[in-house]
Amino acid sequence: MNQRRPLACVIGDMDLVRPLALAGIRCAVVAPPGAASRYSRFTQVVLPWADPWERAEELVEILVRFGAAQPEPPVLFYQQDRELLLVSRHRERLGQAFRFVVPDPTLVEELVDKARFQALAQRAGLPVPPARVLYPNRGLTAEELDLRFPIVLKPLVRRTAQWEPVGGLGKAIRVDTAAALVKLLPRLTAAGMPLIAQELVPGPETRIESYHVYVDGQGVPVGEFAGQKIRTYPAEYGHSTALRITNSGDVIALGRVLAERLGLRGVAKFDFKRDPRGELHLLEINARFTLWHHPGALAGVNVPALVYRDLVGLPRQSAALRSGVRWCKLWDDWTAARAAGVSLRRWLPWALGCEAKRTIAWDDPLPFVCGALWELRHRVGSARLPAAAAAPSATMSA
């Protein structure tokens, strides 16, 4: 690693640290206590953690103080919507101490808020399924909703503890009929959160394909690849546990068109779902770095490294895309595979053969080991506390 080049400051996990490490880029990490990325041998500095939703100003102050103290402005990377909004809403102040790419502030807000995204989709002609904003506490009939069932319901901006009694671990819930929606309304009203109701694109989660791109300041796609989900947990509307990099021509072509139509600058992931006829429907756009950049880097398109090199004035390095590279989150993917009827004998060699694994790498073992030990110690410590004393700790951990 070149010790004289600027640090990469990562608000994220090992799936963002890893592609930077593969490019020989040193990292400063902003992550909660116990996060695996804090223990990586590629992490040179660990910064204090403050939740971007609850303590945004504090986190900005931590970042600016750190960035201003460096001999060269670090390059800032962000992985979740909460960090994307933090960087976008505080771009002027953060820009005094960091280098980063981020889309236009209005576009960022329109992509994160699902109601605004639906309005954007109508204006820009994006191929999204019909959807409506749902405020359960105001009362609603299926006729007023004016959507064809089945539908899916998702939180309007972000999932909170209020969502879990309704949606559990999933990102969305399926509602098959108007009668089922009426039956569900009391629970939705009790949750007290606005939702987006969207017509269902039929098919399993394996029909979800994505376009990943970095567009430079001149509007040129510098690095791009496609991907497809293999498994999620829960099986419907769950979080990715296994995926693969692809070179799907129609996904890449449509992604390019939509990125240009939106005037996108920076990085983004376009999520599509392919219906039984083969048509692609746009579900959402995430204008941030994602876990996909880990397998993408191993497949030859290292988006975080491309961004870094552009921002520090280094020549770009390119390589041909190698489709088929797989990523999995071992401990959750076994649960997902078992639920799908896959035997351990069949799953284990497949999982161990994945080129990218969450947190696990032979040349960097401490993130997995130390992260697991911290989690075990935290759980044991919480279990020993009286119930009244344990509750606040659990709340802060969540």
N, C-alpha and C positions, 0 to 999 in steps of 0.2 A: 504494500500500500504506500502511496505517496503521502508522506507526513506533512508536506508543505501545502497541499491543496486544501481548499475549504472543506469543512465538515458538511455532511448531510445531516440535517436535524429532522428526525423522524417522529411524528406523532402517530404511532401505529405499532403493529406487532411484527413478528419474525418474517411474515410473508412480504413485508416491505423492506425490512432490514436485509433479508437474504439476497434479493436481486442487486442491491447496492454493493453488498459484500462480494458478490460474484464479479463485479466490475472493479474491485479493489478500492472502494470508496469508504472512508471512515465515517462512522455514525455517532451522533449524539441522539439519545433516545428520551422521549417524553412518554412515560407509560405508568400505569398504576403500580403500587407495591405488589411484588410477586409476579409481575408480567415476565414472561420468558425472555423477551427482547432485552431486558435489563442485564442479563447474564451472558450475552453473546460475546465471544472474543472479538467480534467486529464492532462492538459498542465501546467507544472511547470515553464517553461522558454520559451520565444519567442525570437528567434534570428532575426537579420536584414535580409532582403531579397535581393538577387541579382540574376538576371535571369541566369540560368546555360548555356543557349545558348550564350547570349551576354556578360556576365560578369563572366565567369567560374573562373578565377584566384581570383577575389574578393570574390566569394562565398567560394572557398577553404580556403582562408585566414580567413574568418569569422568562418568557421567550425573548422579549426585547432586551432585557438586561443581559441575558446570555449572548445573544447575537452581537450586541454592541461591543462586548468585551473581546470578541474574536479578532484576530489579525486580518481576516478576510470574511466578508459576509457569508454565513452558511447558506446552503440551499435547503429550503423548507419543503417537507413532504407531509401529506395528511391523508388519512385512510378512511375515515367515517364521515357521515353527513355532519355530525356535530363539529368536527374539525374543519370541514369544508366551509361551513357557515362562519366559523371563527375567523379563518383566514380571509374570507371574502369581506366580512363586515368590518374587519380591522386591517384591511389591506394597506391603507396609507401608513399607519403606525408600524406595522410589521415590515413594510417595505423599506423602512429606514435602517433595518438591521439584518434583513434577509433578502435572498433572491428566491423567487418562486413563480410558478405559472398558475393562473386561476382564470376561469372565464369571466365575462362581463358580470357585474354584480346583479343586474336585473335577471339575467339568464340563470344565475346560480339560484336565486330565490324561486324562480319559476320551475326549476327542475326538482328542488327539494320538496316544495309544497305541492301535493298531488292535485289540489283544486286548480292552482295556477298552472300546473303542467297540462291539465286537460284543456284549459283555455288557450294555452300556447299551442297545443296540438291542433286545435281547430283553426287557429290563425295560420299556422305554418303548413297545414296539410300533412301532419304526421299520421302514420297508419296505426292509430291506437284504437282499442275496442271502445265502444260507447261507455260513458261513465257519468255518474252524478254524485254530487256531494250530499252526504246524509248527516243530518243533525237529529239523532234519535229523540232527544228531549223536546223537540218541537212537534213530534207526531208526524206520521207519514203513512200513506197508503201505497200499495203496489202500483196503482194507476198513476199517482203523482211521481213515482220513481221513474216510470216510463222506460224500463229496460227489459230485455228478454231474459228470462230465467233459463238456466242457472246463472247466478252472479257470484262474484267474490267481494268480500268486504275487507278493507285495509285501513289502518290508522292514517289520518290525513297528512301528518308530518312525521311523527316518530312513535315507536312503540314504548309504552311506559308500563308500570305495574298495573295500571287500570285495564290494560289490554289482556293480561294473562287470564283472568277469569272467563273471558270470552274466547280468545284465540289460542290460549295455551302457549306452546313453544313456537307455533307457526307464525309466519309473516302475514297470513290472511286466512279467512275462513270461507268455505263454500256454502251457499244457500241455494237450494234446488228449486224452491217454489215460493210463491207469494205467501202461502199459508205458513211456510217455515220461517219466513221473514217476520211475519206478524208474531209468531210464537217467540222469536228471538228478541224482539224489540224491548221487552222489559229488562233483559240483561244488558242490552246495548245502552239503554237509558241510564241504568245504574252505573255503567262504566263512565258515563259523562264525557265522552270524547267524540269529536267529529270524525267521520269516516268517509271514505270514497267507496262507492258501490260501482262495480265494473262488470260488464258482460263477460262471461267465462269463455276463454278460448279452449276448446276441448283438447284433451290429451294429457299424458303424464308430464312430470317435471323434466324428463329426459328430452322433451321437445323444446325446452328453453335453450336458445343459442344466443351468443353475445358477440358484439363487435367491440374491440378495444383499440383505442387510437391515441396518439399524441399528435396534436396539430400545433405547428409553430406559429410565431407571431405574424407570419406572412400568409397563413392559411394553408400551409402545405402539410399533408399527413406525413410525418417523419417516420413513425413506426406504427404498425397495425397488425392485428391477428384476430382470429375468431376462436370461439370456444363453445363447448357444449357440456351441460350438466350430465353426470352419470347417476349420482344419488344425492338425495337430501334427507334430512331428518328434522321433523316428521316427513313422511313420504310426500304429502301434499303441502305445498307452500312453506316448506321448511328451509333450514339453512343448508348450504352446500356442504357435503361431506366428501364428495369425489367428483372430479371433473377432468376434462381433457382439452388440449389445444387442437384446433382444427384449422383448415384452410378453406372453409366453405365460401365459394365464390359469390353466391347470391347474398350471403350475410355481409360480407365485406363490401360488396358493391352498394347495397342499400345503406349500410352504415356511413359510407363515404358521402352519399347523396344527402343524407339527413344532417351530418355534421356541417356540410357546406351550407345547407339551407338555413341552419341556425346560426351561422357565423361563428361556430365554436372555435375557441382558442384554448389550448391546454390539453388535459387528459380527460377521457371519458370512457364509460362502458355503456353500450346500448344493449338492453335486454330485449330479445324478441322471443315470441313463441310461435312455432310452426304448426299450423292447423292441419287436419287430416288431408286437405287438398294440397298441402305444401306451401301455402301462403304464409308470409311472415307478418306478425302483428307486434307492434312496439309496445312493451309493457312499461318501461321506465328508462331513464338516462341518469347515470351516476357520474357526475363531473369531478372525479377524485381518483386517487390511486386505490387499488384493490388487491385482494389476495391473488387474483389472476396474474399479476405481474411477476409472481414467483415462478410458476410454470412457464409463463411467456418468456422469461429471461433464459430458462433452460432450453426453450424451443428456438432461441436465436434472436428474439425481439425483446431487448431489455429496455422497456419504456422508462423506468426511473433513471437508468444510466444515460439514456438519450437526453432526458430533460436536464440532468446534472451537467452533462458535457456542453449542452447549448448555453446554459446559464453562466458557466464559468469560462466560456470561450475556448473550449477544446474541440478538436475536429470530431465529427460524428464517426462512430464505428457501426458498421452494418453487417448482418449475416443473414443467410437464407433461412426462412422459417422451416422448422422441422415439426410437422403436425404429428399428433399422437402422444405428445408428452402429457403425463397424467399427474394430478395432485390429489392427495387425500388427507383427511384429518383422521388418523388411525382410530382413536378411541371412540369417536362418534360414527365413523363409517362402518365399524363392525356392528354397532347397534342398528344402523340403517340397513346394512346388508342382511343381517339376521332377520329383521322385520320383513325383508323382501324374499325370504326363503333361501338365502345363499348360505351354504354350509361353511364352517370355519376352515375345513380342508380346502375348499375352493377359494375362499376369500383371502386367506393369509398370504399365500404366495403372490396373488395379484396385488395386494396392498403393499407388501414389502418390495415389489418390483416397480412401484410408482416412483417416477423420477424426482418428484417434489413431495415432501411430507411436511405438514404443519409442525414447526418447532424442532423436528428431528433431522439431524444431519450428522454423519460420522465425523466430519471435520470440525464440528462445533457442538459438542454434546451437552455443555452446561445449561443452555436454555431449557432443555427438556428436564434434565435432572434437578436443577435448582428450582425451576418453576413447579415441578411436581412435589418436591419436598416442602416448598412454601405453602402450597395448597393443602397438603396433608397436615402440616403444623397448624395452619389456620383453622381447618375443620376440627381437628382434635381440641384445640384451644376453645373454640366456640362451643363444642359439645360439653366441655367441662364447666362452662359458666352456667349459673342459674338462668332460667328462661328470660327473666326480666332484664338481666344484664346482657344476655346474648343478642337480644333483639336489635339494639342500636348498632352493634358491630355488623350484623347481617345486612342492615339497611345501608350502611356506608359501603360495604363490599359490593352490593348490587349496583 
